[in-house]
Amino acid sequence: MSRFLVPVAVLLELVALCLSSPHLSALAGVLFVLYFVRSLGRLQPYSRSLFLISLLVIGYLGFVGQLGTEDLIRAASNAAFYAAFLGSLGMMQCLVRRLEVLQRIHDVLLGGRPALLYPKYAVVSCGIASVLSFGMMNLLCGTLADTLRQRGITGDSRVRWLRSVLISTLRGFALVPLVAPTSVAVAIIAREVPTLSWSGLLPYGIGSAALLVLVGWMLEHKRFRLVSSEREPLESWPAGSGQLLLLVLIIFTSMGLLVQFTELKVSVAAMLTVPVVTFLYMFWNERSPVAVAREAADNMLGMSNEMSIFAGSAGLGVALVTVIPADALAGMASGELGVFLLAVCGLLMMPMLSAVGVIPITVLSVQAGLMPQLVAEGVDPLPIAVALVIGFSLAMMLSPFGPAVMLLSRFGQVSRWVVAFGWNGVFVLFSIPLLLLMLWGVFVVAPATVAG
């Protein structure tokens, strides 16, 4: 019976978002907690540890009176939101088994000019991940493992395939916080600072993403040439290509209509649209509501580790922000230079803490929770928000315990330390100075030039 707690909690949270009901959202959070407590033995060590630490910290602070009723409701509500965010967007994984084009995605992507393969993989991975979320990692990493096994690719060739394809997939996934309306990073920041929106952050995200793709292309394009020569050419587009394009068009059109004619943010519109469209498509194919509901529930339960990480990080973020003094950042952001320096600290803090095992969403939950203090002092939150989104993107590649690196490590049978530092360390070191230079030019030099 406990297996239905997660889908019921996701459904409750979606209803709570439509009704703007924090109490209903908190109830959804309680259901998530009940399921994770009952499933502790099945969670991975890091997921279990983070969830228990979060639960203990919130319980202790509530017991000693440092967290009031409103704070506890907010912690439960935030936990429900981020767990449901992942659970609802992950529903698109159910399409993989029904569309051949997704099963042969690597043969499709490895076609064309070899010099353009890295940016193609990164951009397409980002596009798929903006809809599938972590389902994209399951899709591209899982289908690559099947492809290598079926074709008997071993030895150096296998390592070359893994490094080229998987690392570009991970980096494409890391672009999602910068450009996608379904970005959990933007959702966290916009939830704390309602005056910020995805559209307001998008121009800066596009510039950052372009820099990251350029750096990756310089480092990886030669390796991709060798991989491309070993693919199996396609005589025509695989079956289901048209259906896939139609489904993506329906999803984004529906999201746009919801944002245009309601007060819902883009991230919430995605949470509502993706599962509804996917469920209707599954029902149209299966004609069995029971079978469809069972598959949807199994799909959500398959993401229990990632959902527990999101929920635990969100709840822990609320608890930690509550005990931080209200004037902790007072006077730290005076003038454009002060705001820029604070933004740089926020950006660098994310990958540094991720490298030692603190996953990005935990750090961002705390950082975003402090932003209302700055807004109350009259500080422009935009430069800091842009820096935090960039830092989140970099941290996703450097976090050996993050869900994305863990998924890639599991599918590729490669150490997560190799993935995080061996394959991505140099890339991040090259990227950071360029990104900081971009932020300096946009938020310090440009305003000074206009004022002058």
N, C-alpha and C positions, 0 to 999 in steps of 0.2 A: 504493500500500500504506500510505503514511503516514496516509491519511484514516481508517484504522481505529484509529490510536493513541489518539485521544481517547475513542471509545466503550469501548475495552478498558480504558483508564485509569480511566474512570468506574466501570465494572463492578468492576475490581480494588479501587477505593477503597470501594465499597459492601460488598464481601466483607470487606475489612479492618476496616470498622466493625463488622460482625457478629461477627467473630472477635477483635476488639480487638487486632489485629496491627499494631504500628507499622512493622515491616519491610516488610510487604506494602503498607502505605499509602505508605511511602517509595518503593517500586518504582513504584507508580502515579504518584507525583510525578515520577519520572525519565521515565516515558513522556510525561507532559504536557510536560516540558521539551524532550524530543526533538522532539515535534510542533511546539512554538512556535519552536524553533530552525530547523527545516526550513521553517517558514511565515513567517519574519520579513518577507519582502518583501510578504506579503499582509496583514500587520497594519497598523492605522492608526498614524500617527506617535507618538501619545502612548502607545498600548499597547506598541508596539515599544520605545520609549525606556525606559519603566518596567520592562519585562521585562529588557532588557539591563543596566540599572543594577542591578537586583536580582541578576542572575546574576553580574555583575562584583564586586559587594560581597561576596556569599557566597563566591565563588571566591577573592577576595583574602584575606578573613578566615580561610578554611580553609587557604590556602597558608601564611600566617604563623603559624598555630597558635592563633589566637584562637577559632576554632570547632572543637570536637572532633567525634569521630564521632557522638556522641549528638546534638549540636547540628545537624549536617548532616542526620541522619535526621529530626529534628524539623522542620527547615525544609522538607524534601521532603514530609514527611507533612502539614504545614499547607498547603502549596501544593496538594497533591492534594485535601485536604478541601474547600477553598474553591472550587477549580475544579469539582470534582464536585458541590458544593452547587448551583452555578449550572447545570451541565449536566443534572443529574437533575431539578431542579424545572422547568427550561425545556422539558422533554419535553411539558408540557401544551399547548405551542403547536400541537402536532400536531392538537389537537381543533378549532382554529379553522376549518380547511378542511372539517370534517365537520358542524359544527353551525350552522345558519342564525341562531340566536338570537345567536351571537357576532358574526356578520357584520353584523347590524342593531342592534348594541348601543346605538348613539347614539340611534336613534329610540325605543328602549325607555327609555333613561335620561332623555331630554328630555321625557317625558310627565309629567303630574301638575302640582302647584302650582308656578308659576315661582319663588316665594320659597324653595322647598326644594331647588332644583336643585343648588346648589353642595354642600351637605352630602350630597345623594344621590350625586353624582358622586364626591366624595372618599371616602365610606364604601364605595361599590361598587368603586371602583378599588382601595382597600385590600384589600377582600375577595378580588377577583380576583387581585391581586398576591401575596396570601399563599399562593396555590396556583401561579400562573403565574410568579411572580418577574418577571424582565425580559420574560417573554412577555406580561405585561399591557401593557407599553409598546408592544411590537410590535402587539398586538391593537388597543388603543384608538387609538393614533396612526395605525397603518396603515389601519384601517377609516375613520377620519375623513378621511384624505387621499383615499381612494377615494370617500367620500360627497360631498365638496366637488367633486371632479372630475366625477362622474356627474351632479350637479345643476347644474353650471355656476355655483357660488357663487364670486364673485370680488370684488376691491376691498375696501372697508371691511367688507363682510359676512364675507368670508373671514378677514380679520384678527381680527374679533370672535369668530368661531367658533374660530379657532386659539387666541387668548388665553384664552378662557373654558374651552373643553374641555380643551386640552392642559395648561394650568396647573393645573386641578383634578385632572387625571389624575396629573401629577407630584407634587402635594401629597398625593394619596391614596396614591401609591406610597411617599412619604416617611413615611406613618403606619405602614407595615409593621414597621419596627424597634421601634415602641412597643407594638404589640398582637398581632402575628401570631406563632404558634408556629414559623413557618418563617423568622423573622428572622435574617439572617446576623449582625447586630450582637449579638443575644443568643447566637447560636451561638459567636461568637468569645469573648465574655466568659465564658460557661459553660464553655468548653473550658479557659480559664485558671484560673477559680475554680469548681471543681465544686460548691461549696456553694450557688452561685446557680443559679436556675432561671427558666424563662419564667413559671411561675405566680407566683413570688415578685415578679417585676418587673411583672406585668400590671396590678395596680391603679394603680400610678403611671403606667404607660404609657397607660391609659385616660384618666386625668385630663389628661395632657399632650395627648393626641390631641383631646380635647374642646375644649381651649383653642385649639389650632391650627385646628380646623374652624370655631370661632366667629370667630376673627380673619379667616380666609379668606372666610367668609360676609359679614362686614361690608364687605369690600373688593370682592367680586365679584358680589353678588346682582343688582345693577341690570343689569349686562352680560348676565347669563344670561337675563333676561326677554326681551331682544331676540333672542337665539339661539333660544329656545324657540318663538318665533312663526314661525320659518323651517323648522321640522322637518316631516317627513311623518308624519302620525298613522298609527298601526297599528290595523287593524280587529280583530286578535287577536294573541295571543302567537305569535312566530315558531316554525317547526318546530324541534324539538330542545330546547325549553325544559325539558321533563320529563326528558329524558336527561341534560342538564347538571346539573340539581338532584340526580339520582340519583348521578351520578358524583362530585360534590362530597361528597355524604353518605357514599358508600362510602369515599372517600379519608380524610375526617376520622374516620370510625368506625374504620377500619383503623389510623390513627395512634394513636387513643386506646387501642385494644387492645394495640398494641405497647408503648406507654409504660406501660400498666397491668401487663402480664404479663412484661415484660422489663426490663432495666436501661438500655434505650436512652433517650436524651434526645429531646425533641419534634422538634428540628431533624433528627436522624438518622432518626427515624421517618418524617418527611416525605420525606427523600431516598430512602428505600426504597419508600415507598408510591406516591408520584406516578408514577415511571417504570413500576412494575409494573402499576398500574391502567390507565395510558395505553396501555402496550404491549398489554395484553389486549384493551382496547377496539378498538385499531387492528386487531389480528389478527381479532377477531370481525367487523369490517367488511370487511377485505381478504382474509382466508383465505389469505394468502401470507406466510409468515415472512420470506422473502428481501426482499420489497417493504417490509415493515414495518421490518426491520432497516436497510435502506438509507435509508428516510425518517428513522428515529431518528438514524442517523449524520449525515445531512445537516443535521438540525435542530441537533445539538450543534456541528457545524462552523460553522454560521451564527452561533454565539455565541463564536467564537474570540477576538475582541477583548476582550470582557468577561471571559472565562475567563482570558486571559493577565494582565489587570489584577488579578483576584482572586488568581491564583497568585503573581504577582510581588510583590504587596503583602504576602501572607502570609509568603512566604520572607524578604522584606526586613525585616518586623517581627521575626521570630525573630532575624535577624542583628544588628539594632540593639539589641534588648533584651539580647542576650548580652554586648555590649561595654559596656553601661551598668553602672556600679558597683552592686554589690548593696545598698549603703546610700544610694543616690541620693535616696531619699525618706524617709530616716530622720528622725524628729522633725518632719516637715512636717504631720502630721495628729494633733495633740494636742487631744483634746476634740471635742465636737460642732461647735463653731464652726470648728476647724481642718479637720475632715473636710469641712464644708460649703464652705469656701473652696477647698480642693483640688478638690472636685467642680465648683465654678463654673469654675475654671481649665481643667479638663478639658473641660467643656461648651463654653466660648468658644473654646478652642484649635481645636476641630474645624471650625466654620464659617469661622474666620479663615484657617486654613491651606488650606481648600478653595477659598476665594475667590482665592488666589494660585496655584492649580494643583495642590496636593497633595490627591489624592482621599481621601475619608473613610475608606475601608477601610485605607489605608496608615497613617493617623494612629491609627485605633482599634487596629490590630494592635500598634502600639508601646505605646499606653496600656494596653491590656488585659494585655500582657506584663509590665507593671510592677506590676499589682495583687497578684500573689502576695507581693511584698515587703511590701505594706501588711497583708495578711492575717497574715503571719508576725509582724508587730509587734502583732497584736491589734486592728487597725482594722476596724470594721464596713464591709464592701465595698459594702453595699447602696446608700447615698446616692451613692457614686461611680459605681456601675454604672448607676443610674437617670440620672444626669447625662450619662454617656457615651452612653447610648442616645438621649437627647434631642438631644445635640450631633450625633450621627450623622444623625438625622432632619433637622435643620436644614441640615447640611452637604450632604446629598443635593440640596437645592434650590439651593445656592450654588456648587456645584462645576462650573465651565464645562468641565472635562475629565472629569467623572464619567460613567459609562456611561448613567445615566438622562437627564441633560441632553443628552448627545450623541445619544442615540436620538431624543429629542423634537425636537431641532434638525434632525436629518436628515429626519424624516418631515414636519415642518411647514415646512421650508425657511426657517427663521428662525435668525438668528445665535445661537450658544450664549451669547454675552455678553448679548444681549437677554433670553434666557430666564432666565439665572442672576441677573442684576442688575436689568434693566429690569422684569421681571415678578415677581421674587421678593424683590428687595432690601427694599422697603417692608414686605412681609409679614413677613420675618424680623426686621426692626427693631422692629416692633410686638409680635412674639411673644416675643422674648427676655426683656424685663422681666417679663412675666406668668409665664413659665415659671420664672424665678429666684425670683419671689415665691412661687410654689407650692412650690418646693423648700425655701425658707426656712421656710415655714409647716409643712411636713410633717416636716422633719428637724431643725429647730432650735426653733421655737416650741412645737410639739406635745409633744416630749419634755420640754422645760423645764416646761410646764404640768402634765404628768402627774407629774413629779418633785416639783413644788411642792405 
